[in-house]
């Protein structure tokens, strides 16, 4: 799989799965620190204009979600969590898939299980 084959709309869908429920058990806050674009769900996503989200965990650790971390997260999910990647590619993602993806983006692995 090449990253450019996945549209921003599909990545946005996956992030919505994380932020609307999958990752709520470990995210304390998520705030934009650079201009973000809005997806079809009116959710801010860091795809354009060097957009960045600062995510603070329940452990008060800060991480940045940006385009680079999203691309990296796809690679990590493909290599470490192929079942979740398959669910995403088959358009069968859910809150768990989104959660694993976001953790791959930020931590390089699923830390909060």
Order of alpha helices (4+ residues) and beta strands (2+ residues): alpha-beta-beta-beta-beta-beta-alpha-alpha-alpha
